[in-house]
Amino acid sequence: MGSIAENIASVRESLAKSAAAAGRPVDGVTLMAVSKTRHADELRAVAAEGIRDFGENYLQESLDKIEALADMPLVWHFIGPIQSNKTRPIAEHFDWVHSVDRDKIGRRLAEQRPAGMAPLNICLQVNISGEQSKSGCLPEQLPALAEALDGLPNLRLRGLMAIPQATDDERAQRAVFARMRALLSELQQEHPQMDTLSMGMSGDMAAAIAEGSTLVRIGTAIFGPRDYSQKS
């Protein structure tokens, strides 16, 4: 791996090539830096390269970084599993939540979003590969969940998120991302404001963009291997 600046340049080049191959504008895909286990100074270095969207998984660690970087105009995304007792600080400090997978969590986020803040953008997490170890609702549960959460005060239902089963087979990657695209298209019939497909990571970004991803979540390709000793 090179420096953070070199890594970001490489990721952006790959993203642009993938978008061009899919006949899509490059500005139709947001590049999010997945910054779990990373220090605030590393995030500053990423932000200095023009990235504003950061994805965090671990609540206390993320709150420390949000405070440390409060002087910067960053967009904070919570992308990890959510426990009911953690919804209040998430509702108070984040701009996006990608991992809403049940009605209870969505309603708590809506109730606990502070007055005066912009509505919290949410994505419904889909367990698209049916893995027991993964969070997310099943595809057949999506219509009811979207109906329950759309229109709640302080929330804005924006789209879907998935973390598919890992594979190096690009055809298999595209097949599962195509299913996500179809699920979003179906939901848009009743919820036309849903415009976000949060899918694609360092190992499958090209396949995700080919199938319509609007936001890719990139960690390793930007920062290098993770240091889990920083988890909190």
Backbone bond lengths (Angstrom), bond angles and torsions (degrees), N, CA, C in turn:
res aa  C-N    CA-C-N  psi(-1)  N-CA   C-N-CA  omega(-1)  CA-C   N-CA-C  phi
1 M - - - 1.457 - - 1.524 109.87 -
2 G 1.342 115.98 144.66 1.449 120.48 177.27 1.516 110.80 -90.79
3 S 1.309 115.87 -158.48 1.455 120.35 174.91 1.528 109.28 -71.01
4 I 1.334 115.25 167.01 1.463 118.92 178.37 1.523 110.56 -58.57
5 A 1.320 117.62 -41.86 1.467 120.38 179.95 1.528 111.06 -62.79
6 E 1.334 116.59 -42.46 1.468 120.61 178.92 1.525 110.58 -65.69
7 N 1.332 115.87 -41.28 1.464 119.49 -179.88 1.530 111.40 -63.31
8 I 1.323 116.47 -42.72 1.460 120.07 179.85 1.521 110.61 -65.02
9 A 1.313 117.10 -40.78 1.466 120.12 177.82 1.527 110.57 -60.20
10 S 1.343 116.43 -40.75 1.462 120.45 179.06 1.523 111.54 -66.41
11 V 1.334 116.70 -42.82 1.464 120.52 178.55 1.524 110.30 -62.73
12 R 1.314 116.75 -44.10 1.465 119.83 179.87 1.531 111.58 -62.93
13 E 1.319 116.53 -38.38 1.459 119.58 177.44 1.526 110.60 -63.56
14 S 1.326 116.60 -43.94 1.465 120.21 178.57 1.526 111.48 -64.26
15 L 1.331 115.74 -41.22 1.462 119.93 179.17 1.525 110.14 -62.27
16 A 1.327 116.86 -44.34 1.467 120.60 -179.43 1.520 111.49 -63.30
17 K 1.331 117.09 -41.25 1.467 120.98 178.69 1.526 110.66 -64.27
18 S 1.338 116.14 -42.58 1.464 119.49 -179.87 1.516 111.14 -65.21
19 A 1.334 117.10 -41.35 1.462 120.29 178.51 1.525 110.78 -64.06
20 A 1.335 116.73 -43.69 1.458 120.21 179.95 1.526 111.11 -62.16
21 A 1.334 116.61 -41.98 1.465 120.88 179.69 1.521 111.72 -62.89
22 A 1.347 115.74 -30.03 1.464 120.38 179.79 1.525 112.24 -90.16
23 G 1.345 116.59 0.67 1.455 119.92 -178.08 1.509 113.10 69.12
24 R 1.340 115.88 31.38 1.454 120.80 -177.58 1.527 110.50 -116.08
25 P 1.329 118.64 150.00 1.467 120.02 175.23 1.519 110.22 -71.58
26 V 1.322 115.93 140.95 1.454 119.31 -177.31 1.516 111.37 -64.03
27 D 1.331 117.47 -29.72 1.459 118.63 -179.42 1.530 112.75 -77.88
28 G 1.335 116.39 2.67 1.459 120.16 174.26 1.509 113.48 -87.00
29 V 1.340 116.48 1.10 1.465 121.26 179.90 1.525 108.49 -126.58
30 T 1.311 117.32 115.91 1.458 121.93 177.96 1.526 109.82 -82.02
31 L 1.308 116.04 134.85 1.460 122.10 176.90 1.528 108.89 -97.43
32 M 1.322 115.65 111.31 1.460 121.59 176.60 1.522 109.24 -101.05
33 A 1.326 116.89 135.29 1.465 121.97 173.85 1.522 108.65 -91.42
34 V 1.324 116.64 118.79 1.464 121.23 176.93 1.527 107.27 -83.35
35 S 1.322 115.38 110.45 1.459 120.60 -165.62 1.523 114.01 -112.27
36 K 1.328 117.50 17.44 1.465 118.72 176.87 1.533 109.62 -60.66
37 T 1.319 114.68 142.10 1.472 125.86 -178.83 1.525 113.01 70.62
38 R 1.318 118.22 4.06 1.468 120.61 -178.23 1.525 110.88 -99.09
39 H 1.318 116.09 148.35 1.459 121.94 -179.68 1.527 110.98 -77.90
40 A 1.322 115.00 156.36 1.460 120.35 -179.10 1.520 111.96 -58.88
41 D 1.339 117.82 -35.07 1.469 118.67 -179.62 1.519 111.78 -67.59
42 E 1.342 116.67 -29.85 1.458 119.64 175.45 1.523 110.36 -68.08
43 L 1.330 116.98 -38.91 1.461 120.51 177.65 1.525 110.80 -65.37
44 R 1.322 116.62 -36.52 1.465 119.29 176.39 1.520 110.85 -61.56
45 A 1.320 115.83 -40.03 1.459 119.37 179.65 1.522 110.91 -64.73
46 V 1.334 117.19 -38.09 1.466 121.14 176.93 1.529 110.14 -67.16
47 A 1.325 116.22 -44.84 1.467 119.96 179.93 1.531 111.29 -62.22
48 A 1.330 116.29 -31.94 1.464 120.03 178.51 1.524 111.73 -64.33
49 E 1.332 117.09 -19.89 1.467 122.12 177.14 1.525 112.05 -92.13
50 G 1.322 117.00 8.14 1.460 120.93 173.76 1.513 116.12 96.39
51 I 1.328 118.44 3.29 1.466 120.49 176.88 1.524 108.30 -85.22
52 R 1.324 116.10 131.47 1.459 121.10 -177.64 1.529 112.77 -114.97
53 D 1.321 117.87 -16.30 1.463 121.55 -175.70 1.522 110.03 -100.53
54 F 1.345 115.59 126.06 1.455 121.72 -178.48 1.526 109.83 -127.87
55 G 1.335 115.83 133.70 1.456 122.26 -179.56 1.512 111.01 -107.92
56 E 1.328 116.20 130.36 1.454 122.33 -177.17 1.528 110.88 -125.95
57 N 1.342 115.38 145.74 1.464 121.91 -178.72 1.518 113.86 -109.94
58 Y 1.321 117.36 -31.63 1.454 122.11 -170.76 1.526 109.03 -108.23
59 L 1.334 116.16 119.68 1.461 120.48 -165.43 1.525 113.29 -62.39
60 Q 1.335 118.93 -56.67 1.459 118.94 -174.26 1.517 111.74 -62.12
61 E 1.331 116.20 -41.74 1.465 120.15 176.93 1.525 110.89 -58.50
62 S 1.323 116.28 -42.46 1.465 119.44 -177.58 1.514 111.40 -68.90
63 L 1.325 118.20 -37.71 1.458 120.18 179.89 1.530 110.81 -64.17
64 D 1.324 116.43 -37.71 1.463 119.88 177.01 1.531 110.76 -61.97
65 K 1.343 116.41 -41.40 1.466 119.98 -178.89 1.526 111.49 -72.25
66 I 1.312 117.12 -37.80 1.465 119.91 177.57 1.529 109.71 -59.83
67 E 1.318 116.67 -41.34 1.466 120.26 178.52 1.531 110.71 -67.24
68 A 1.328 116.43 -43.97 1.462 120.56 -177.28 1.521 112.45 -65.78
69 L 1.334 116.82 -26.38 1.462 121.25 -175.64 1.525 112.21 -111.38
70 A 1.327 115.70 22.59 1.471 120.22 -176.35 1.520 112.85 -63.54
71 D 1.333 116.94 -17.23 1.462 120.30 179.53 1.518 112.78 -80.00
72 M 1.343 117.83 -5.06 1.460 121.55 -176.55 1.522 110.39 -110.40
73 P 1.335 117.87 144.94 1.472 121.52 -178.65 1.528 111.58 -82.05
74 L 1.328 116.02 71.61 1.462 120.92 -175.48 1.527 111.07 -100.66
75 V 1.320 115.31 156.85 1.469 122.33 176.42 1.518 106.81 -110.70
76 W 1.327 116.47 121.47 1.463 121.77 -173.75 1.526 110.88 -103.85
77 H 1.327 114.92 128.41 1.468 122.93 -179.28 1.525 108.88 -117.26
78 F 1.322 117.61 126.14 1.467 119.77 171.31 1.516 107.86 -92.30
79 I 1.342 116.53 123.83 1.460 120.19 -172.95 1.525 112.76 -124.06
80 G 1.334 117.30 6.42 1.463 120.41 -178.53 1.517 112.69 -97.70
81 P 1.348 116.82 171.41 1.465 120.34 175.27 1.521 110.87 -58.41
82 I 1.326 116.48 147.30 1.466 121.20 -174.91 1.528 109.96 -117.83
83 Q 1.326 115.49 123.19 1.455 121.51 171.00 1.527 108.79 -90.05
84 S 1.322 116.43 148.79 1.460 120.18 -175.92 1.521 112.69 -57.83
85 N 1.335 117.36 -35.03 1.459 119.54 -177.45 1.521 113.07 -79.18
86 K 1.339 117.86 2.06 1.460 121.61 179.82 1.534 112.36 -109.92
87 T 1.328 117.36 2.31 1.462 118.58 -173.29 1.526 112.97 -69.40
88 R 1.332 118.50 -34.55 1.472 119.35 -175.08 1.526 112.09 -62.04
89 P 1.344 120.38 -53.23 1.466 118.13 179.25 1.528 113.10 -64.15
90 I 1.322 117.76 -29.66 1.460 119.33 175.71 1.529 109.90 -66.04
91 A 1.335 116.16 -45.48 1.465 120.36 179.48 1.520 111.76 -63.53
92 E 1.323 117.25 -29.07 1.460 121.23 -175.19 1.525 113.67 -85.04
93 H 1.340 117.71 -21.41 1.463 119.13 -169.48 1.525 116.32 -122.88
94 F 1.319 118.14 -13.10 1.464 119.48 -175.00 1.523 111.67 -106.69
95 D 1.331 114.64 157.43 1.461 121.93 176.07 1.526 111.82 -94.38
96 W 1.339 115.28 -31.46 1.462 122.50 -178.46 1.531 109.13 -134.51
97 V 1.324 115.42 148.58 1.465 122.24 168.26 1.527 107.08 -130.88
98 H 1.329 116.06 121.63 1.466 121.00 -175.47 1.527 113.25 -98.31
99 S 1.320 117.75 -4.39 1.465 120.44 -166.65 1.520 113.56 -119.15
100 V 1.332 116.34 34.67 1.468 120.16 175.96 1.528 107.98 -80.32
101 D 1.323 115.99 118.80 1.466 118.77 -176.02 1.522 113.57 -128.31
102 R 1.348 116.50 5.18 1.459 118.73 175.80 1.525 109.91 -155.51
103 D 1.309 114.39 156.53 1.454 122.83 -174.59 1.528 111.46 -56.98
104 K 1.322 117.70 -43.60 1.464 121.68 -175.88 1.523 111.58 -58.06
105 I 1.325 116.64 -43.57 1.458 120.68 -178.66 1.526 110.61 -65.71
106 G 1.320 116.46 -45.47 1.460 119.75 179.77 1.518 111.99 -60.86
107 R 1.322 117.20 -42.81 1.464 119.91 -178.94 1.530 111.70 -67.44
108 R 1.320 117.34 -37.76 1.462 119.73 177.56 1.531 110.71 -65.37
109 L 1.317 117.10 -40.76 1.466 119.78 177.69 1.525 110.72 -61.85
110 A 1.325 116.64 -41.59 1.461 120.32 179.36 1.524 111.13 -64.04
111 E 1.329 116.85 -44.70 1.462 121.15 -178.24 1.526 112.16 -67.27
112 Q 1.340 116.91 -30.61 1.459 120.73 -172.28 1.526 113.46 -100.18
113 R 1.328 117.68 0.02 1.460 120.32 175.11 1.522 108.34 -69.26
114 P 1.335 118.69 123.81 1.465 120.15 -175.79 1.526 112.50 -63.23
115 A 1.321 114.92 144.37 1.461 120.77 174.82 1.519 108.94 -62.08
116 G 1.319 116.35 139.37 1.452 120.70 179.08 1.509 113.89 96.14
117 M 1.331 117.49 -16.67 1.466 120.03 176.08 1.525 109.36 -86.72
118 A 1.314 116.09 153.57 1.464 119.86 175.13 1.527 109.51 -61.69
119 P 1.327 118.11 153.86 1.455 118.93 176.73 1.526 111.59 -54.99
120 L 1.313 116.19 145.31 1.459 122.73 179.39 1.525 108.89 -79.39
121 N 1.327 116.62 121.18 1.456 120.72 177.30 1.526 109.03 -75.89
122 I 1.329 117.67 130.66 1.460 120.23 -179.65 1.528 111.20 -128.08
123 C 1.324 113.58 146.44 1.457 122.04 169.71 1.521 108.29 -117.36
124 L 1.303 116.45 145.22 1.458 121.93 176.19 1.527 108.34 -87.81
125 Q 1.327 116.45 125.08 1.465 119.62 179.62 1.521 109.66 -83.72
126 V 1.325 115.20 130.11 1.463 122.15 -178.18 1.521 109.29 -110.94
127 N 1.326 116.14 128.54 1.466 120.51 172.97 1.527 106.50 -83.31
128 I 1.327 114.62 77.89 1.460 120.29 -168.09 1.519 112.74 -71.73
129 S 1.339 117.36 -24.06 1.463 120.45 -179.71 1.525 112.61 -98.73
130 G 1.345 117.60 -0.17 1.454 120.83 177.50 1.514 114.41 66.37
131 E 1.332 117.41 30.20 1.460 121.08 -179.62 1.530 110.55 -83.17
132 Q 1.338 116.53 130.07 1.453 119.77 -178.81 1.522 112.02 -65.20
133 S 1.328 117.26 -25.62 1.459 120.92 -178.17 1.519 113.00 -81.84
134 K 1.316 117.80 -7.31 1.460 121.70 -175.45 1.529 111.29 -101.19
135 S 1.324 114.67 145.42 1.454 120.38 171.66 1.528 108.79 -76.45
136 G 1.328 115.31 169.73 1.454 119.26 176.98 1.510 111.99 120.69
137 C 1.323 115.21 149.97 1.462 119.46 175.26 1.521 109.33 -83.68
138 L 1.306 116.26 161.74 1.455 120.75 177.03 1.532 109.24 -78.47
139 P 1.327 117.60 152.21 1.465 119.26 -177.94 1.523 113.96 -53.08
140 E 1.332 116.69 -38.12 1.464 118.94 -178.05 1.527 113.00 -70.20
141 Q 1.334 117.17 -13.91 1.468 120.72 178.69 1.526 112.46 -88.24
142 L 1.321 117.15 -9.79 1.460 120.65 -173.79 1.525 114.30 -61.61
143 P 1.341 120.36 -47.07 1.465 118.13 -176.43 1.521 113.32 -57.53
144 A 1.326 117.07 -42.89 1.465 119.97 -179.26 1.525 110.97 -68.13
145 L 1.325 117.16 -39.35 1.460 119.92 -179.69 1.527 111.16 -67.21
146 A 1.319 116.39 -43.07 1.463 119.80 178.13 1.526 110.58 -62.19
147 E 1.309 117.17 -41.84 1.458 121.22 179.83 1.522 110.98 -63.23
148 A 1.343 116.60 -38.86 1.464 120.81 -177.89 1.524 112.27 -68.84
149 L 1.326 117.08 -33.17 1.463 120.08 -172.63 1.525 113.98 -99.20
150 D 1.324 117.78 -25.24 1.454 119.79 -178.98 1.528 109.86 -65.17
151 G 1.299 116.11 130.41 1.448 120.42 178.16 1.515 115.09 93.26
152 L 1.347 117.09 -5.72 1.459 118.22 176.53 1.532 109.22 -65.73
153 P 1.335 117.11 141.11 1.463 118.56 178.04 1.521 111.03 -61.80
154 N 1.309 115.87 144.54 1.472 123.29 175.53 1.525 114.02 75.17
155 L 1.328 117.99 4.37 1.464 121.40 176.52 1.514 109.54 -123.20
156 R 1.329 116.03 150.04 1.456 121.50 171.92 1.527 107.44 -130.86
157 L 1.318 116.07 110.84 1.463 121.35 179.85 1.522 108.95 -73.28
158 R 1.349 117.11 115.31 1.457 120.62 -171.34 1.518 114.80 -110.54
159 G 1.345 118.68 -29.78 1.455 116.43 -176.66 1.513 114.17 172.48
160 L 1.323 114.63 -151.81 1.460 122.32 -175.41 1.520 110.63 -126.30
161 M 1.326 115.74 152.04 1.460 122.81 175.21 1.518 109.10 -134.23
162 A 1.333 116.07 146.26 1.460 120.45 176.46 1.521 110.27 -149.17
163 I 1.334 114.35 151.36 1.461 123.05 171.69 1.526 105.62 -123.71
164 P 1.328 118.22 88.72 1.466 120.30 -175.37 1.527 111.90 -66.33
165 Q 1.322 114.88 163.87 1.458 120.51 174.03 1.525 109.06 -59.44
166 A 1.323 116.16 134.20 1.456 120.81 -175.31 1.526 111.79 -66.80
167 T 1.322 115.58 136.00 1.456 121.91 175.40 1.527 108.24 -157.60
168 D 1.326 116.10 150.36 1.467 120.75 175.84 1.523 111.99 -93.49
169 D 1.333 116.72 -1.79 1.463 122.42 -178.13 1.533 108.89 -81.73
170 E 1.329 116.99 108.89 1.461 119.39 -175.25 1.527 111.85 -64.43
171 R 1.320 118.02 -33.01 1.466 119.24 177.89 1.517 110.52 -64.18
172 A 1.330 116.42 -40.77 1.472 120.05 177.97 1.521 110.35 -67.19
173 Q 1.326 116.86 -39.96 1.468 120.50 176.69 1.518 110.44 -59.09
174 R 1.316 116.83 -47.92 1.459 119.88 -177.55 1.518 111.87 -65.27
175 A 1.332 116.93 -35.12 1.466 119.83 -178.98 1.525 111.31 -62.10
176 V 1.330 116.72 -43.76 1.462 119.10 -178.64 1.529 111.10 -72.78
177 F 1.328 117.04 -35.51 1.463 118.89 176.79 1.529 111.14 -69.59
178 A 1.306 117.19 -33.22 1.467 120.41 176.16 1.527 110.44 -64.07
179 R 1.328 116.04 -35.77 1.463 119.22 177.29 1.526 110.25 -65.97
180 M 1.332 116.86 -39.62 1.459 119.80 176.52 1.529 110.88 -61.27
181 R 1.318 116.12 -43.50 1.465 120.10 178.93 1.526 110.47 -60.26
182 A 1.325 117.50 -40.60 1.456 121.11 179.59 1.531 111.16 -66.70
183 L 1.334 116.57 -38.93 1.463 119.92 178.22 1.519 111.00 -62.69
184 L 1.336 116.53 -42.54 1.458 119.50 178.48 1.522 110.67 -64.21
185 S 1.317 116.46 -42.52 1.463 120.08 -179.99 1.521 111.25 -59.28
186 E 1.324 116.40 -39.78 1.463 120.08 178.77 1.530 110.98 -65.13
187 L 1.339 116.03 -43.27 1.464 119.65 -178.82 1.523 111.80 -67.36
188 Q 1.326 117.06 -30.59 1.459 120.60 -178.61 1.520 112.56 -64.37
189 Q 1.316 117.77 -19.14 1.466 119.96 177.42 1.529 111.00 -62.87
190 E 1.338 116.39 -35.72 1.467 121.59 178.57 1.515 112.89 -102.52
191 H 1.325 116.72 -21.09 1.464 121.35 -175.20 1.532 108.45 -132.27
192 P 1.319 117.77 72.95 1.471 121.12 -170.75 1.520 114.62 -65.61
193 Q 1.331 117.86 -15.63 1.462 119.74 179.20 1.527 112.49 -76.39
194 M 1.326 117.75 -10.14 1.470 120.38 179.93 1.532 108.69 -71.60
195 D 1.323 116.01 114.38 1.461 120.47 -171.90 1.531 113.42 -131.26
196 T 1.343 117.05 9.84 1.458 120.56 -170.79 1.517 112.17 -122.06
197 L 1.334 115.85 130.43 1.468 122.68 169.03 1.524 107.14 -119.04
198 S 1.320 115.72 102.09 1.461 122.15 179.41 1.526 107.39 -89.08
199 M 1.317 115.57 96.05 1.469 119.14 -177.85 1.521 109.37 -159.65
200 G 1.322 114.13 145.84 1.452 120.94 -178.29 1.514 111.04 109.83
201 M 1.343 115.82 125.97 1.448 122.44 178.35 1.526 108.23 -127.70
202 S 1.325 117.10 -167.33 1.464 119.61 -173.54 1.523 112.58 -56.75
203 G 1.339 117.35 -35.52 1.457 120.22 -174.52 1.516 115.73 -89.73
204 D 1.341 118.18 -10.72 1.466 119.21 -175.93 1.527 112.20 -140.57
205 M 1.323 116.53 23.28 1.455 121.06 -177.17 1.522 112.40 -59.41
206 A 1.330 117.41 -43.31 1.459 120.28 -176.40 1.527 111.35 -62.20
207 A 1.329 116.50 -43.76 1.464 120.15 179.62 1.517 111.14 -65.14
208 A 1.326 116.60 -38.86 1.466 120.32 179.75 1.522 111.26 -64.47
209 I 1.319 116.66 -44.39 1.463 120.22 179.91 1.528 110.41 -65.14
210 A 1.316 116.96 -38.42 1.462 120.70 178.21 1.523 111.62 -60.27
211 E 1.342 116.56 -29.21 1.457 120.28 -177.72 1.531 113.36 -103.95
212 G 1.336 116.76 15.34 1.454 118.96 168.53 1.512 117.45 105.28
213 S 1.322 118.98 10.27 1.458 119.59 178.20 1.524 110.39 -55.82
214 T 1.323 116.35 138.20 1.465 121.10 175.35 1.522 111.65 -107.28
215 L 1.331 117.49 -6.35 1.461 121.81 179.08 1.517 108.57 -152.53
216 V 1.329 116.61 121.23 1.463 121.25 177.50 1.518 109.14 -107.10
217 R 1.324 115.98 142.55 1.458 123.09 -173.85 1.535 108.11 -109.61
218 I 1.315 116.16 102.20 1.463 120.68 -170.77 1.530 110.32 -114.84
219 G 1.326 115.77 121.83 1.453 120.94 177.96 1.513 112.53 -115.51
220 T 1.326 116.52 -69.10 1.459 121.57 -173.95 1.524 112.45 -57.74
221 A 1.322 117.55 -42.80 1.464 120.36 -176.30 1.530 112.23 -67.32
222 I 1.333 117.06 -18.00 1.464 121.14 176.58 1.524 111.53 -95.46
223 F 1.334 115.92 -49.65 1.456 120.76 -171.75 1.527 114.34 -96.58
224 G 1.334 117.38 -19.15 1.455 119.76 -170.38 1.524 110.28 91.28
225 P 1.333 118.21 -173.93 1.469 121.61 -178.76 1.519 111.43 -57.59
226 R 1.342 115.50 145.86 1.452 120.34 -176.49 1.527 112.32 -78.62
227 D 1.329 114.49 152.02 1.452 122.47 173.72 1.527 107.54 -109.81
228 Y 1.328 116.53 95.28 1.454 120.27 -174.96 1.523 113.20 -71.58
229 S 1.314 118.03 -8.13 1.464 119.82 177.69 1.519 111.67 -65.54
230 Q 1.351 117.16 -15.68 1.450 120.57 -179.66 1.516 113.37 -88.86
231 K 1.331 117.46 -3.44 1.459 120.46 -178.59 1.513 110.94 -62.12
232 S 1.312 115.55 139.96 1.466 120.69 175.75 1.521 109.42 -145.87
